[in-house]
Amino acid sequence: MPLSLNPNMAATFPPPVMEARRWLEGITFAAERPLINVSQAAPVDQPHPDMRAHMADLVVNLPQAHLYGPVLGLPALRAEVAARWSNAYGGAVSADQVAITSGCNQAFAAAIATLAVPGDEVIVPTPWYFNHKMWLDMSGIRTVPLATGDSLLPDPDACAALITPRTRAIVLVTPNNPGGTEYPADTVRAFYDLARSRGVALLLDETYRDFHSRDGAPHDLFRDPDWAETLIQLYSFSKAYRLTGHRVGALTASTARLAQVEKFLDTVTICPAQLGQHAALWGLRNLDSWLAGERAEILDRRAAIETGFKTLPGWQLLGCGAYFAYARHPFDLASDALAQRLVQEAGVLLLPGTMFTPAGDSNGRRQLRIAFANVDRTGIATLFDRLKGFAA
């Protein structure tokens, strides 16, 4: 007799990036025409050399780097994040309102664990970040899709119509994954006001805030003295400092909520990895100029993507920002089948919109996501040459 299986776990889909990688099995790419991998938004370059040297020194000379640490993270890192956020957003964030997590995905999971139980509902704009959907599925929480149309901008009024007595949170990701769209400050504020008026949480995932095209604060929510009653903000150090393998994220919320978050984290990882936390702290204190250069490079690649789409007949660029471009393709073929053909015939690995939308969604069948963080201008030009060749 087979062992039991949690039906909530069984109901969700396999990890999309892993599924896409399986499309490469059995395919050999010629040296003169290598694979262009625009499927994942994780930087593949190593961290700054001075950061790596600092980490190497920590491994040898800091005994605490190999021990358990505080469940909610290094006090110095929590204080640094609080000070940074207070300055960047023009508000007041204290160290005891910041938790360090093992990546931003864990920050989301921890926040949801404190908010909802099986049978509750969370509103998520579509196209959505698939790991958010997966965690909600596995938790037995109903994901309520909020369609965004061609603008990829969620509408607060449409969201208000979806709120029920079971709604526990609204989730926003800006700059958006997968759409790349940067939500205007007044849109973010409108969702915050809606969430506050209806007594639900606003989960604001700002993983890609360091690559926002606008200077200054992307919103004013932290200026509200009562922000912690409604807002839960998520952040990742992985993208800014190339620390993906070290899994360091942050969750900013009320001290009362973090007391519950601590229970979750203590039973999952006990504490965030010490080495990655020290690296993130060093990055915050030493790499502002370098990070500004990284932002400028990503913005330049964004411009190259926008120019390239103008050369693709029939394609429509729906959103572009941070690491992502999200587009509608012109082919009479579902995007999941098209994505697999692009691997075989164009040597391009990207993700179909079906991975970011509800099952059967007609929009997802016509959409594709391109993650361009690891392709420079030359690579982007080659990418569009291949897409043009495929169309021909």
LONUGU-781830 format. One record per residue (C-alpha): residue number from 0; x, y, z. Coordinates in pm, whole numbers, plus 50000, padded with zeros to 5 digits. Layout:
<rs>
+-----+-------+-------+-------+
:   k :     X :     Y :     Z :
+-----+-------+-------+-------+
: NUM :     X :     Y :     Z :
...
+-----+-------+-------+-------+
</rs>
This chain:
<rs>
+-----+-------+-------+-------+
:   k :     X :     Y :     Z :
+-----+-------+-------+-------+
:   0 : 50000 : 50000 : 50000 :
:   1 : 50155 : 50336 : 49900 :
:   2 : 50230 : 50596 : 50164 :
:   3 : 49995 : 50892 : 50186 :
:   4 : 50065 : 51213 : 49998 :
:   5 : 49958 : 51560 : 50105 :
:   6 : 49692 : 51647 : 49844 :
:   7 : 49785 : 52016 : 49859 :
:   8 : 50141 : 51927 : 49766 :
:   9 : 50027 : 51699 : 49488 :
:  10 : 49792 : 51963 : 49349 :
:  11 : 50054 : 52221 : 49268 :
:  12 : 50277 : 52211 : 48960 :
:  13 : 50643 : 52103 : 48940 :
:  14 : 50909 : 52377 : 48974 :
:  15 : 50893 : 52558 : 48637 :
:  16 : 51264 : 52637 : 48603 :
:  17 : 51350 : 52271 : 48665 :
:  18 : 51090 : 52167 : 48409 :
:  19 : 51239 : 52404 : 48151 :
:  20 : 51588 : 52270 : 48213 :
:  21 : 51464 : 51923 : 48126 :
:  22 : 51387 : 52053 : 47776 :
:  23 : 51763 : 52067 : 47723 :
:  24 : 51813 : 51695 : 47777 :
:  25 : 51953 : 51519 : 47471 :
:  26 : 52021 : 51842 : 47281 :
:  27 : 52374 : 51940 : 47182 :
:  28 : 52441 : 52302 : 47094 :
:  29 : 52721 : 52379 : 46850 :
:  30 : 53014 : 52580 : 46984 :
:  31 : 52951 : 52850 : 46724 :
:  32 : 52581 : 52864 : 46820 :
:  33 : 52558 : 52811 : 47195 :
:  34 : 52238 : 52810 : 47395 :
:  35 : 52102 : 53151 : 47494 :
:  36 : 51954 : 53093 : 47838 :
:  37 : 51704 : 53364 : 47932 :
:  38 : 51491 : 53140 : 48153 :
:  39 : 51597 : 53236 : 48504 :
:  40 : 51650 : 53567 : 48683 :
:  41 : 51944 : 53457 : 48897 :
:  42 : 52274 : 53634 : 48823 :
:  43 : 52543 : 53383 : 48728 :
:  44 : 52846 : 53609 : 48781 :
:  45 : 53032 : 53579 : 49109 :
:  46 : 53003 : 53839 : 49385 :
:  47 : 53237 : 54137 : 49386 :
:  48 : 53598 : 54017 : 49440 :
:  49 : 53639 : 54225 : 49756 :
:  50 : 53323 : 54067 : 49894 :
:  51 : 53457 : 53721 : 49817 :
:  52 : 53783 : 53808 : 49991 :
:  53 : 53586 : 53929 : 50293 :
:  54 : 53386 : 53606 : 50297 :
:  55 : 53703 : 53397 : 50274 :
:  56 : 53846 : 53582 : 50572 :
:  57 : 53527 : 53519 : 50767 :
:  58 : 53544 : 53146 : 50695 :
:  59 : 53895 : 53129 : 50841 :
:  60 : 53883 : 53387 : 51118 :
:  61 : 53526 : 53424 : 51243 :
:  62 : 53424 : 53120 : 51449 :
:  63 : 53063 : 53244 : 51474 :
:  64 : 53028 : 53208 : 51097 :
:  65 : 53004 : 52832 : 51153 :
:  66 : 52755 : 52838 : 51441 :
:  67 : 52385 : 52896 : 51491 :
:  68 : 52292 : 53262 : 51509 :
:  69 : 51981 : 53454 : 51611 :
:  70 : 51668 : 53317 : 51445 :
:  71 : 51566 : 53657 : 51309 :
:  72 : 51914 : 53734 : 51180 :
:  73 : 52231 : 53921 : 51273 :
:  74 : 52145 : 54228 : 51482 :
:  75 : 52392 : 54441 : 51285 :
:  76 : 52234 : 54342 : 50952 :
:  77 : 51882 : 54403 : 51081 :
:  78 : 51987 : 54747 : 51204 :
:  79 : 52158 : 54829 : 50874 :
:  80 : 51849 : 54733 : 50674 :
:  81 : 51627 : 54938 : 50904 :
:  82 : 51849 : 55243 : 50867 :
:  83 : 51867 : 55200 : 50489 :
:  84 : 51493 : 55164 : 50453 :
:  85 : 51425 : 55463 : 50677 :
:  86 : 51656 : 55677 : 50466 :
:  87 : 51552 : 55542 : 50125 :
:  88 : 51178 : 55563 : 50183 :
:  89 : 51171 : 55867 : 50409 :
:  90 : 50995 : 55678 : 50688 :
:  91 : 51066 : 55514 : 51020 :
:  92 : 51174 : 55148 : 51031 :
:  93 : 51339 : 55002 : 51341 :
:  94 : 51572 : 54705 : 51367 :
:  95 : 51314 : 54501 : 51557 :
:  96 : 51079 : 54538 : 51256 :
:  97 : 51328 : 54358 : 51028 :
:  98 : 51390 : 53983 : 51002 :
:  99 : 51659 : 53822 : 50789 :
: 100 : 51546 : 53509 : 50606 :
: 101 : 51699 : 53235 : 50394 :
: 102 : 51609 : 53408 : 50069 :
: 103 : 51303 : 53609 : 49973 :
: 104 : 51099 : 53296 : 49897 :
: 105 : 51128 : 53202 : 50263 :
: 106 : 51025 : 53554 : 50362 :
: 107 : 50707 : 53510 : 50158 :
: 108 : 50640 : 53165 : 50304 :
: 109 : 50693 : 53291 : 50658 :
: 110 : 50464 : 53589 : 50605 :
: 111 : 50186 : 53374 : 50460 :
: 112 : 50224 : 53123 : 50743 :
: 113 : 50146 : 53402 : 50991 :
: 114 : 49849 : 53532 : 50792 :
: 115 : 49639 : 53247 : 50659 :
: 116 : 49514 : 52894 : 50718 :
: 117 : 49381 : 52636 : 50471 :
: 118 : 49065 : 52766 : 50309 :
: 119 : 49168 : 53131 : 50328 :
: 120 : 49229 : 53343 : 50017 :
: 121 : 49514 : 53560 : 49891 :
: 122 : 49476 : 53790 : 49589 :
: 123 : 49766 : 53779 : 49341 :
: 124 : 49787 : 53971 : 49010 :
: 125 : 49842 : 53764 : 48697 :
: 126 : 50083 : 53689 : 48548 :
: 127 : 50213 : 53584 : 48888 :
: 128 : 50546 : 53471 : 49030 :
: 129 : 50505 : 53095 : 49020 :
: 130 : 50673 : 53022 : 49356 :
: 131 : 50415 : 53241 : 49529 :
: 132 : 50139 : 53034 : 49371 :
: 133 : 50313 : 52709 : 49462 :
: 134 : 50345 : 52802 : 49830 :
: 135 : 49983 : 52907 : 49852 :
: 136 : 49878 : 52579 : 49689 :
: 137 : 50091 : 52372 : 49926 :
: 138 : 49946 : 52563 : 50221 :
: 139 : 49588 : 52490 : 50115 :
: 140 : 49525 : 52861 : 50056 :
: 141 : 49320 : 52968 : 49755 :
: 142 : 49501 : 53197 : 49513 :
: 143 : 49256 : 53450 : 49371 :
: 144 : 49388 : 53577 : 49035 :
: 145 : 49367 : 53948 : 48957 :
: 146 : 49394 : 53990 : 48580 :
: 147 : 49608 : 54284 : 48469 :
: 148 : 49544 : 54299 : 48092 :
: 149 : 49796 : 54425 : 47840 :
: 150 : 49924 : 54697 : 48072 :
: 151 : 50028 : 54436 : 48332 :
: 152 : 49922 : 54693 : 48594 :
: 153 : 49679 : 54569 : 48860 :
: 154 : 49367 : 54776 : 48918 :
: 155 : 49275 : 54851 : 49283 :
: 156 : 48904 : 54874 : 49200 :
: 157 : 48907 : 54533 : 49031 :
: 158 : 49093 : 54399 : 49333 :
: 159 : 48837 : 54542 : 49573 :
: 160 : 48565 : 54341 : 49398 :
: 161 : 48758 : 54019 : 49472 :
: 162 : 48788 : 54068 : 49848 :
: 163 : 48575 : 53831 : 50055 :
: 164 : 48555 : 53750 : 50427 :
: 165 : 48824 : 53484 : 50362 :
: 166 : 49074 : 53727 : 50205 :
: 167 : 49387 : 53762 : 50417 :
: 168 : 49633 : 53942 : 50189 :
: 169 : 49701 : 54113 : 49858 :
: 170 : 50039 : 54040 : 49697 :
: 171 : 50224 : 54288 : 49476 :
: 172 : 50568 : 54241 : 49317 :
: 173 : 50735 : 54559 : 49188 :
: 174 : 50937 : 54580 : 48971 :
: 175 : 50733 : 54282 : 48865 :
: 176 : 50837 : 53923 : 48814 :
: 177 : 50750 : 53803 : 48552 :
: 178 : 50619 : 54117 : 48382 :
: 179 : 50902 : 54362 : 48447 :
: 180 : 50645 : 54637 : 48503 :
: 181 : 50725 : 54902 : 48762 :
: 182 : 50412 : 54991 : 48957 :
: 183 : 50362 : 55368 : 48992 :
: 184 : 50379 : 55502 : 49346 :
: 185 : 50015 : 55606 : 49338 :
: 186 : 49912 : 55252 : 49237 :
: 187 : 50107 : 55104 : 49528 :
: 188 : 49949 : 55361 : 49761 :
: 189 : 49599 : 55282 : 49631 :
: 190 : 49649 : 54912 : 49708 :
: 191 : 49783 : 54997 : 50052 :
: 192 : 49480 : 55214 : 50127 :
: 193 : 49250 : 54939 : 50001 :
: 194 : 49420 : 54673 : 50215 :
: 195 : 49410 : 54896 : 50524 :
: 196 : 49043 : 54984 : 50475 :
: 197 : 48946 : 54618 : 50439 :
: 198 : 49164 : 54485 : 50720 :
: 199 : 49390 : 54267 : 50505 :
: 200 : 49768 : 54265 : 50465 :
: 201 : 49956 : 54411 : 50171 :
: 202 : 50255 : 54190 : 50088 :
: 203 : 50493 : 54403 : 49883 :
: 204 : 50777 : 54203 : 49726 :
: 205 : 51058 : 54442 : 49626 :
: 206 : 51320 : 54185 : 49530 :
: 207 : 51424 : 54396 : 49230 :
: 208 : 51405 : 54743 : 49386 :
: 209 : 51777 : 54803 : 49327 :
: 210 : 51716 : 54799 : 48949 :
: 211 : 51419 : 55037 : 48943 :
: 212 : 51446 : 55288 : 48656 :
: 213 : 51319 : 55581 : 48863 :
: 214 : 51544 : 55756 : 49112 :
: 215 : 51423 : 55809 : 49465 :
: 216 : 51174 : 55612 : 49672 :
: 217 : 50945 : 55387 : 49464 :
: 218 : 50658 : 55449 : 49709 :
: 219 : 50575 : 55639 : 50027 :
: 220 : 50423 : 55364 : 50241 :
: 221 : 50688 : 55369 : 50513 :
: 222 : 50609 : 55737 : 50573 :
: 223 : 50279 : 55633 : 50725 :
: 224 : 50347 : 55608 : 51102 :
: 225 : 50109 : 55311 : 51115 :
: 226 : 50256 : 55126 : 50814 :
: 227 : 50324 : 54811 : 51019 :
: 228 : 49951 : 54754 : 51073 :
: 229 : 49905 : 54678 : 50702 :
: 230 : 50237 : 54644 : 50517 :
: 231 : 50468 : 54344 : 50501 :
: 232 : 50765 : 54415 : 50276 :
: 233 : 50992 : 54150 : 50125 :
: 234 : 51345 : 54194 : 49987 :
: 235 : 51632 : 53986 : 49850 :
: 236 : 52007 : 54038 : 49866 :
: 237 : 52055 : 53769 : 49601 :
: 238 : 52008 : 53994 : 49299 :
: 239 : 52183 : 54305 : 49428 :
: 240 : 52501 : 54131 : 49547 :
: 241 : 52497 : 53806 : 49345 :
: 242 : 52442 : 53601 : 49661 :
: 243 : 52186 : 53359 : 49517 :
: 244 : 52361 : 53051 : 49653 :
: 245 : 52384 : 53197 : 50002 :
: 246 : 52008 : 53258 : 50036 :
: 247 : 51971 : 53591 : 50215 :
: 248 : 51645 : 53784 : 50218 :
: 249 : 51462 : 54024 : 50446 :
: 250 : 51110 : 54065 : 50580 :
: 251 : 50996 : 54399 : 50726 :
: 252 : 50680 : 54399 : 50936 :
: 253 : 50544 : 54475 : 51281 :
: 254 : 50733 : 54344 : 51582 :
: 255 : 50424 : 54146 : 51682 :
: 256 : 50419 : 53969 : 51345 :
: 257 : 50793 : 53901 : 51359 :
: 258 : 50738 : 53723 : 51690 :
: 259 : 50523 : 53477 : 51492 :
: 260 : 50768 : 53471 : 51200 :
: 261 : 51036 : 53364 : 51446 :
: 262 : 50840 : 53048 : 51523 :
: 263 : 50825 : 52960 : 51155 :
: 264 : 51192 : 53027 : 51087 :
: 265 : 51308 : 52839 : 51396 :
: 266 : 51132 : 52523 : 51280 :
: 267 : 51254 : 52548 : 50918 :
: 268 : 51614 : 52672 : 50912 :
: 269 : 51676 : 52773 : 51276 :
: 270 : 51870 : 53074 : 51149 :
: 271 : 51981 : 53225 : 50818 :
: 272 : 52326 : 53116 : 50703 :
: 273 : 52581 : 53327 : 50884 :
: 274 : 52829 : 53369 : 50599 :
: 275 : 52570 : 53508 : 50361 :
: 276 : 52442 : 53751 : 50623 :
: 277 : 52790 : 53888 : 50689 :
: 278 : 52841 : 53922 : 50315 :
: 279 : 52514 : 54113 : 50277 :
: 280 : 52610 : 54344 : 50562 :
: 281 : 52950 : 54410 : 50403 :
: 282 : 52780 : 54479 : 50070 :
: 283 : 52542 : 54732 : 50222 :
: 284 : 52833 : 54914 : 50382 :
: 285 : 53082 : 54902 : 50093 :
: 286 : 52926 : 54846 : 49751 :
: 287 : 52694 : 55140 : 49684 :
: 288 : 52899 : 55267 : 49390 :
: 289 : 52940 : 54919 : 49245 :
: 290 : 52567 : 54851 : 49278 :
: 291 : 52491 : 55178 : 49100 :
: 292 : 52701 : 55048 : 48811 :
: 293 : 52510 : 54720 : 48812 :
: 294 : 52183 : 54913 : 48795 :
: 295 : 52310 : 55121 : 48503 :
: 296 : 52406 : 54804 : 48316 :
: 297 : 52064 : 54646 : 48370 :
: 298 : 51892 : 54966 : 48253 :
: 299 : 52110 : 54962 : 47942 :
: 300 : 52010 : 54602 : 47872 :
: 301 : 51647 : 54699 : 47922 :
: 302 : 51687 : 54966 : 47654 :
: 303 : 51842 : 54710 : 47420 :
: 304 : 51548 : 54474 : 47478 :
: 305 : 51296 : 54751 : 47404 :
: 306 : 51480 : 54837 : 47082 :
: 307 : 51503 : 54473 : 46979 :
: 308 : 51131 : 54411 : 47009 :
: 309 : 51066 : 54690 : 46759 :
: 310 : 51238 : 54469 : 46500 :
: 311 : 51015 : 54165 : 46560 :
: 312 : 50703 : 54180 : 46340 :
: 313 : 50388 : 54066 : 46516 :
: 314 : 50539 : 54057 : 46864 :
: 315 : 50409 : 54289 : 47138 :
: 316 : 50625 : 54390 : 47434 :
: 317 : 50385 : 54411 : 47728 :
: 318 : 50629 : 54492 : 48008 :
: 319 : 51002 : 54548 : 48055 :
: 320 : 51199 : 54632 : 48367 :
: 321 : 51447 : 54503 : 48624 :
: 322 : 51551 : 54160 : 48490 :
: 323 : 51244 : 54085 : 48276 :
: 324 : 51069 : 54136 : 47946 :
: 325 : 50720 : 53994 : 47902 :
: 326 : 50576 : 53971 : 47553 :
: 327 : 50292 : 53840 : 47340 :
: 328 : 50407 : 53619 : 47051 :
: 329 : 50235 : 53608 : 46710 :
: 330 : 50235 : 53233 : 46647 :
: 331 : 49940 : 52996 : 46625 :
: 332 : 50095 : 52782 : 46894 :
: 333 : 50056 : 52767 : 47272 :
: 334 : 50347 : 52929 : 47451 :
: 335 : 50456 : 52612 : 47631 :
: 336 : 50488 : 52426 : 47301 :
: 337 : 50651 : 52730 : 47140 :
: 338 : 50909 : 52756 : 47418 :
: 339 : 51017 : 52396 : 47362 :
: 340 : 51045 : 52453 : 46987 :
: 341 : 51259 : 52761 : 47047 :
: 342 : 51506 : 52545 : 47238 :
: 343 : 51529 : 52293 : 46957 :
: 344 : 51517 : 52527 : 46657 :
: 345 : 51657 : 52859 : 46780 :
: 346 : 51880 : 52757 : 47070 :
: 347 : 51687 : 52986 : 47305 :
: 348 : 51559 : 52882 : 47649 :
: 349 : 51287 : 53106 : 47791 :
: 350 : 50971 : 53048 : 47993 :
: 351 : 50614 : 53035 : 47860 :
: 352 : 50332 : 53245 : 48000 :
: 353 : 50152 : 52924 : 48094 :
: 354 : 50395 : 52900 : 48388 :
: 355 : 50275 : 53237 : 48523 :
: 356 : 49899 : 53215 : 48474 :
: 357 : 49607 : 52997 : 48589 :
: 358 : 49552 : 52671 : 48403 :
: 359 : 49365 : 52734 : 48080 :
: 360 : 49430 : 53108 : 48081 :
: 361 : 49418 : 53224 : 47717 :
: 362 : 49664 : 53506 : 47781 :
: 363 : 49929 : 53273 : 47915 :
: 364 : 49911 : 53069 : 47595 :
: 365 : 50022 : 53373 : 47395 :
: 366 : 50288 : 53512 : 47631 :
: 367 : 50657 : 53453 : 47703 :
: 368 : 50903 : 53576 : 47966 :
: 369 : 51261 : 53670 : 47886 :
: 370 : 51501 : 53712 : 48181 :
: 371 : 51788 : 53921 : 48045 :
: 372 : 52008 : 53974 : 48352 :
: 373 : 52278 : 53742 : 48219 :
: 374 : 52289 : 53860 : 47856 :
: 375 : 52475 : 54174 : 47753 :
: 376 : 52394 : 54393 : 47452 :
: 377 : 52578 : 54159 : 47215 :
: 378 : 52389 : 53860 : 47350 :
: 379 : 52061 : 54049 : 47327 :
: 380 : 52129 : 54130 : 46961 :
: 381 : 52197 : 53760 : 46896 :
: 382 : 51877 : 53669 : 47079 :
: 383 : 51668 : 53885 : 46848 :
: 384 : 51849 : 53753 : 46541 :
: 385 : 51749 : 53403 : 46646 :
: 386 : 51388 : 53500 : 46715 :
: 387 : 51370 : 53663 : 46374 :
: 388 : 51520 : 53354 : 46215 :
: 389 : 51265 : 53132 : 46387 :
: 390 : 50980 : 53350 : 46264 :
: 391 : 51115 : 53335 : 45909 :
+-----+-------+-------+-------+
</rs>
